[in-house]
Amino acid sequence: MRWNLRIISVVGGLLAASSAVTMSHAATLDEIRQKDELVCATQDAAPPYGFRDTQTNRYAGYDVEMCKAIAEHIGVKLVHKPVSTEARIGELKMGRVDVLAGAVTWLPERAEQFDFSHQYLQAAVRILVRDNSDVRTPADIDGRKICAAKGSSGAAIATKTFRNSQLITLQGLGPCYLALQGEKVDGVIGGELTTKRFEIDSRESGKEPVRLLDEAVAQEHIGIIVQKGNSDLLAAVNETLLELDKSGRLDELYDEWFGSKSIYKFVRNFAVEPIGQ
């Protein structure tokens, strides 16, 4: 039942809208060195990728660390640009940023517009059910009611994988979680970070407990993106990722934001390697 998102074609409203925008020039590696600064964007409110830390009032997160490492590798100052999730693709397309480390999943449509770095993160798409459910594997959910965020990769996967199920799409996974709590659906399909937070919330808040199925339905392969044809800059990004991996620093960052030192307790199971080939 497991899918690989390399073969999934998801054409959302944002992607369709962005394709209609003319690509503007983003700085090449030589130009970045000449101006002595790298403009690197992350999401502004998407922990643990990129968010404002209320204790320090600074931006933090896994992707923020990627931006820092790339600028250090090139030998220039970092200009960190936090942007909304909705605007992140457009910022790169319009040439307002040089690099986007925005938890961007590789999709065929995106690969036609941008160049993807090596995979620097992998995220599972998983199913959340009530703790007392008899659903134990993804196959068990087929034929039951499933909820997904409207326009999400989870919705696309559910449509093609669980053909006997009734798919309900709502504006985000939050309403899906409430529908699961209210026994209006039998499962929620979505990214493991969000679904894991719901599992934790259900146990800490005293709500009806929910649990994630152990088996993932799909894996999202995530890369850092630059404008198409910006090959020298892409090579510098890939060199940075490989160096982080070889030094063990990538393991440390993963452990801090996703692994044993985080609320998620995930175990890294991906390699830094080309994606979409």
Number of C-alpha atoms within 10 A of each C-alpha: 11 15 16 13 21 17 11 17 15 19 17 13 9 13 15 11 11 19 16 8 11 10 16 13 15 21 22 18 18 11 12 20 16 11 11 14 18 26 20 26 27 30 27 21 17 15 17 17 21 25 22 17 13 9 6 8 9 9 19 21 21 23 27 24 17 25 26 17 18 24 24 14 15 20 14 17 17 18 16 19 20 19 19 16 16 11 12 22 23 20 20 23 23 17 17 17 24 26 27 27 25 28 25 19 23 26 22 16 15 20 15 11 17 19 19 27 25 24 22 26 22 17 20 18 23 26 30 27 27 22 15 10 11 10 19 15 16 21 14 11 21 17 14 15 19 28 29 28 21 16 17 19 25 23 23 18 24 24 15 11 17 20 12 14 15 17 22 18 19 16 12 15 22 16 15 25 26 14 19 22 19 11 13 15 21 22 29 32 28 27 21 20 18 15 24 22 12 21 21 15 15 19 13 10 9 8 11 15 18 24 21 22 16 12 16 19 23 21 19 23 24 22 26 27 29 28 26 16 12 18 14 12 23 23 14 17 26 23 17 20 24 18 15 20 16 12 10 11 13 22 15 15 18 19 18 17 21 20 17 13 14 13 14 17 14 18 12 15 8 12 13 19 13 14 17 14 4
